[in-house]
Amino acid sequence: MTSPNVSDQEAQHLCFQEWMKLQQQGLLELIHALHNSSSSSSTPSASASCTSAINDFKLKQLIEKSIKHFQDYIDKRRHFAHNDVTAYLAPTWCTTLESSMLWISGCRPSSYIRLVYAISGKELESYISDYLQGERSGNLCDFSTMQLNSVDELQKKTIRQENQLSNKLASLQEEVADQPIAIIANEVGNLDEMCREAEKALDKHARCLVTLVEEADKLRMETLKELVMNILSPLQAVKFLIASKNLHLCINAWGKTRDQQHGRKGGTTEREACPTLS
């Protein structure tokens, strides 16, 4: 639990720092599990099917652990957002590079699917060689017809829901120039004073933003779970999660470097090296 003496901003920063540490730890665990799985599958054994089942079980446990960590982070954010939701739409703990990529306080859910396509495209060249030799390595490009259809349907559904939420955000932003906020702003006498009417209008606006962020987080979670738990195989899901966490950590690290190059302080106080998959 956060100390009662910690400010909202400090608590939000700590929450993000803890999340990034979990991303780093989770990445290393997934890479280790992937290497162990590859070693087990390449070892000749009379009980190959049993070994495969055990590997899948272990990989599924790590996948569920990653999902739980994400849900825990979402729950903590929701708690803080009820007190200060605008902080999550313009987070000071993120680098400017990260902030430029935000969509309603996080990544676009459809970016998960774009990442799957990007990785599968990169793996295609080596996959063709393996395929011609009759090998199946669990590569992300090794999709069945059913998987391809499922990913395509998920992408279409996710983009439709993203567009709906984007339209809601646009409406909320436009309402600032409408009644009652715009009228109150034009009638205020002292700019340094927050009148009761303004407080009331901004509180209502904030409640709408909280609902929007919660809906966006729900879509992020639903899309991720559908992808890694229902569409991809355990091995494919682990490879996807490795790529996803690696991308997140690298964008954070690159953002800090670029902020320093431009004389800005990094969003988080701790600097982590960009991880590698080797």
C-alpha positions as a printed NumPy array, in Angstrom:
array([[  0.   ,   0.   ,   0.   ],
       [  1.098,   3.549,  -0.698],
       [  2.051,   5.639,   2.34 ],
       [ -0.594,   8.238,   3.27 ],
       [  2.188,  10.871,   3.262],
       [  2.94 ,  10.261,  -0.433],
       [  1.356,  12.735,  -2.851],
       [ -0.847,  11.604,  -5.727],
       [  1.909,  12.445,  -8.212],
       [  4.533,  10.487,  -6.28 ],
       [  2.184,   7.513,  -5.937],
       [  1.488,   7.559,  -9.68 ],
       [  5.203,   7.688, -10.447],
       [  5.891,   4.784,  -8.072],
       [  3.082,   2.772,  -9.636],
       [  4.61 ,   3.232, -13.088],
       [  8.134,   2.432, -11.88 ],
       [  6.893,  -0.79 , -10.261],
       [  5.128,  -1.694, -13.494],
       [  8.297,  -1.173, -15.538],
       [ 10.271,  -3.351, -13.105],
       [  7.654,  -6.088, -13.514],
       [  7.98 ,  -5.734, -17.283],
       [ 11.739,  -6.255, -17.011],
       [ 11.396,  -9.24 , -14.665],
       [  8.625, -10.763, -16.755],
       [ 10.672, -10.402, -19.922],
       [ 13.614, -12.274, -18.424],
       [ 11.326, -15.045, -17.13 ],
       [  9.694, -15.451, -20.54 ],
       [ 13.038, -15.541, -22.362],
       [ 14.324, -18.155, -19.913],
       [ 11.188, -20.266, -20.373],
       [ 11.423, -19.974, -24.156],
       [ 15.037, -21.155, -24.137],
       [ 14.137, -24.078, -21.859],
       [ 11.223, -25.005, -24.101],
       [ 13.435, -24.94 , -27.195],
       [ 16.047, -27.124, -25.465],
       [ 13.422, -29.649, -24.377],
       [ 11.799, -29.872, -27.809],
       [ 15.163, -30.448, -29.523],
       [ 16.084, -33.335, -27.221],
       [ 15.089, -36.765, -28.666],
       [ 12.766, -38.536, -26.287],
       [ 10.291, -41.396, -26.342],
       [  7.922, -39.251, -24.317],
       [  8.052, -36.228, -26.606],
       [  4.299, -35.616, -26.35 ],
       [  4.488, -35.665, -22.552],
       [  7.403, -33.219, -22.594],
       [  5.479, -30.948, -24.945],
       [  2.454, -30.98 , -22.654],
       [  4.615, -30.089, -19.643],
       [  6.265, -27.256, -21.578],
       [  2.881, -25.907, -22.657],
       [  1.649, -25.999, -19.061],
       [  4.668, -24.037, -17.835],
       [  4.317, -21.503, -20.637],
       [  0.598, -21.069, -19.885],
       [  1.459, -20.332, -16.257],
       [  3.795, -17.533, -17.332],
       [  1.198, -16.184, -19.763],
       [ -1.404, -16.079, -16.978],
       [  1.141, -14.408, -14.705],
       [  1.736, -11.682, -17.299],
       [ -2.003, -11.149, -17.661],
       [ -2.407, -10.916, -13.879],
       [  0.384,  -8.336, -13.607],
       [ -1.299,  -6.244, -16.296],
       [ -4.668,  -6.495, -14.561],
       [ -3.106,  -5.513, -11.224],
       [ -1.531,  -2.478, -12.876],
       [ -4.854,  -1.501, -14.443],
       [ -6.574,  -1.82 , -11.057],
       [ -3.982,   0.407,  -9.366],
       [ -4.264,   2.984, -12.14 ],
       [ -8.036,   2.979, -11.804],
       [ -7.71 ,   3.765,  -8.102],
       [ -5.397,   6.714,  -8.734],
       [ -7.356,   7.913, -11.777],
       [-10.479,   8.482,  -9.687],
       [ -8.518,  11.145,  -7.813],
       [ -6.553,  12.607, -10.728],
       [ -7.552,  11.232, -14.121],
       [ -5.96 ,  13.988, -16.232],
       [ -2.544,  12.871, -14.987],
       [ -3.035,   9.643, -16.931],
       [ -3.833,  11.457, -20.15 ],
       [ -0.672,  13.581, -19.888],
       [  1.596,  11.51 , -17.606],
       [  4.675,  13.282, -16.257],
       [  6.355,   9.946, -15.498],
       [  6.514,   9.013, -19.184],
       [  9.15 ,  10.236, -21.592],
       [  8.   ,  12.583, -24.341],
       [  8.498,   9.762, -26.848],
       [  6.142,   7.529, -24.87 ],
       [  3.632,  10.342, -24.406],
       [  3.552,  10.966, -28.167],
       [  2.391,   7.365, -28.665],
       [ -0.365,   7.312, -26.045],
       [ -3.98 ,   6.57 , -26.889],
       [ -6.372,   7.246, -23.987],
       [ -3.726,   6.665, -21.335],
       [ -2.053,   3.655, -22.918],
       [ -1.299,   1.825, -26.139],
       [ -3.842,   1.158, -28.833],
       [ -5.188,  -2.4  , -28.383],
       [ -4.928,  -2.929, -32.14 ],
       [ -1.165,  -2.413, -31.822],
       [ -0.985,  -5.898, -30.25 ],
       [ -2.194,  -7.353, -33.524],
       [  0.066,  -5.113, -35.588],
       [  2.973,  -6.425, -33.524],
       [  1.972, -10.028, -34.246],
       [  1.956,  -9.274, -37.982],
       [  5.312,  -7.464, -37.741],
       [  7.021, -10.33 , -35.921],
       [  5.504, -12.999, -38.147],
       [  6.741, -11.122, -41.206],
       [ 10.27 , -11.01 , -39.811],
       [ 10.185, -14.745, -39.042],
       [  8.835, -15.684, -42.461],
       [ 12.204, -16.106, -44.189],
       [ 13.579, -18.59 , -41.654],
       [ 10.167, -20.242, -41.375],
       [ 10.067, -21.101, -45.086],
       [ 13.291, -23.064, -44.752],
       [ 11.972, -24.95 , -41.715],
       [  8.598, -25.569, -43.357],
       [ 10.184, -27.146, -46.431],
       [ 11.967, -29.556, -44.087],
       [  8.697, -30.443, -42.392],
       [  9.519, -28.696, -39.127],
       [  7.049, -26.782, -36.936],
       [  8.786, -24.439, -34.513],
       [  5.845, -22.51 , -33.059],
       [  6.856, -19.37 , -34.898],
       [  4.294, -16.589, -35.001],
       [  4.187, -16.963, -38.777],
       [  3.239, -20.634, -38.35 ],
       [ -0.483, -19.795, -38.265],
       [ -3.288, -22.21 , -39.008],
       [ -6.145, -21.02 , -41.194],
       [ -8.353, -20.808, -38.114],
       [ -5.785, -18.656, -36.308],
       [ -5.441, -16.304, -39.277],
       [ -9.205, -15.841, -39.441],
       [ -9.403, -15.295, -35.689],
       [ -6.636, -12.672, -35.699],
       [ -8.27 , -10.885, -38.628],
       [-11.667, -10.824, -36.907],
       [-10.11 ,  -9.636, -33.651],
       [ -8.336,  -6.817, -35.468],
       [-11.535,  -5.635, -37.166],
       [-13.515,  -5.8  , -33.912],
       [-10.798,  -4.011, -31.934],
       [-10.441,  -1.18 , -34.459],
       [-14.216,  -0.626, -34.452],
       [-14.211,  -0.327, -30.667],
       [-11.132,   1.917, -30.723],
       [-12.881,   4.269, -33.137],
       [-15.913,   4.446, -30.866],
       [-13.745,   5.393, -27.886],
       [-11.758,   7.889, -29.971],
       [-15.03 ,   9.567, -30.937],
       [-16.034,   9.759, -27.267],
       [-12.702,  11.408, -26.412],
       [-13.119,  13.878, -29.274],
       [-16.574,  14.799, -27.976],
       [-15.24 ,  15.37 , -24.462],
       [-12.461,  17.576, -25.798],
       [-14.904,  19.591, -27.905],
       [-17.209,  20.095, -24.912],
       [-14.547,  22.263, -23.263],
       [-15.378,  24.933, -25.85 ],
       [-19.09 ,  24.565, -25.134],
       [-21.385,  25.174, -22.173],
       [-20.86 ,  25.321, -19.293],
       [-17.03 ,  25.45 , -19.173],
       [-16.532,  28.04 , -21.943],
       [-19.234,  30.316, -20.509],
       [-17.81 ,  30.111, -16.997],
       [-14.313,  30.929, -18.331],
       [-15.609,  34.058, -20.05 ],
       [-17.445,  35.278, -16.964],
       [-14.713,  34.647, -14.405],
       [-13.274,  37.792, -12.813],
       [-10.012,  36.54 , -11.3  ],
       [ -8.121,  33.915, -13.309],
       [ -6.362,  32.677, -10.166],
       [ -9.641,  31.795,  -8.473],
       [-11.504,  28.524,  -9.069],
       [-15.214,  29.241,  -8.654],
       [-17.705,  26.64 ,  -7.514],
       [-19.32 ,  26.427, -10.955],
       [-15.97 ,  25.731, -12.6  ],
       [-15.112,  23.055, -10.025],
       [-18.452,  21.378, -10.618],
       [-18.09 ,  21.435, -14.416],
       [-14.498,  20.139, -14.331],
       [-15.413,  17.392, -11.857],
       [-18.158,  16.205, -14.201],
       [-15.705,  16.31 , -17.119],
       [-13.181,  14.297, -15.074],
       [-15.774,  11.624, -14.238],
       [-16.454,  11.188, -17.94 ],
       [-12.711,  10.869, -18.581],
       [-12.387,   8.223, -15.846],
       [-15.115,   6.168, -17.501],
       [-13.385,   6.541, -20.865],
       [ -9.991,   5.433, -19.499],
       [-11.647,   2.437, -17.82 ],
       [-13.31 ,   1.462, -21.107],
       [ -9.98 ,   1.795, -22.942],
       [ -8.215,  -0.334, -20.314],
       [-10.965,  -2.929, -20.587],
       [-10.514,  -3.087, -24.353],
       [ -6.733,  -3.404, -23.955],
       [ -7.161,  -6.295, -21.522],
       [ -9.856,  -8.085, -23.531],
       [ -7.824,  -7.847, -26.738],
       [ -4.652,  -9.095, -25.069],
       [ -6.405, -12.022, -23.368],
       [ -8.194, -13.077, -26.543],
       [ -4.922, -13.007, -28.444],
       [ -2.605, -14.823, -26.018],
       [ -5.074, -17.174, -24.342],
       [ -7.525, -18.093, -27.1  ],
       [ -5.844, -17.58 , -30.473],
       [ -2.077, -18.088, -30.195],
       [ -0.492, -21.32 , -29.036],
       [  1.376, -21.132, -25.704],
       [  4.721, -20.935, -27.509],
       [  3.478, -18.273, -29.934],
       [  1.96 , -16.307, -27.048],
       [  5.228, -16.327, -25.12 ],
       [  7.117, -15.092, -28.186],
       [  4.553, -12.329, -28.603],
       [  4.777, -11.283, -24.934],
       [  8.574, -11.198, -25.161],
       [  8.379,  -8.912, -28.193],
       [  5.715,  -6.747, -26.544],
       [  7.618,  -6.255, -23.286],
       [ 10.875,  -5.708, -25.138],
       [  9.241,  -3.025, -27.285],
       [  7.757,  -1.303, -24.226],
       [ 11.068,  -1.274, -22.353],
       [ 13.052,  -0.112, -25.374],
       [ 10.672,   2.756, -26.13 ],
       [ 11.026,   3.84 , -22.494],
       [ 14.839,   3.641, -22.632],
       [ 15.081,   5.338, -26.031],
       [ 12.723,   8.053, -24.819],
       [ 14.979,   8.816, -21.853],
       [ 17.989,   9.063, -24.148],
       [ 16.22 ,  11.425, -26.532],
       [ 14.897,  13.557, -23.669],
       [ 18.423,  13.918, -22.307],
       [ 19.692,  14.841, -25.764],
       [ 17.167,  17.704, -25.817],
       [ 17.927,  18.819, -22.266],
       [ 14.807,  17.311, -20.721],
       [ 14.725,  15.135, -17.639],
       [ 13.541,  11.561, -18.17 ],
       [ 10.02 ,  10.631, -17.141],
       [ 11.172,   8.094, -14.551],
       [ 14.053,   8.426, -12.146],
       [ 15.581,   5.016, -12.765],
       [ 17.327,   4.265, -16.03 ],
       [ 17.208,   0.729, -17.331],
       [ 19.261,  -0.601, -20.216],
       [ 17.223,  -1.607, -23.244],
       [ 16.91 ,  -5.418, -22.984],
       [ 17.777,  -7.799, -25.765],
       [ 16.368, -11.163, -26.771],
       [ 19.806, -12.804, -27.023]])
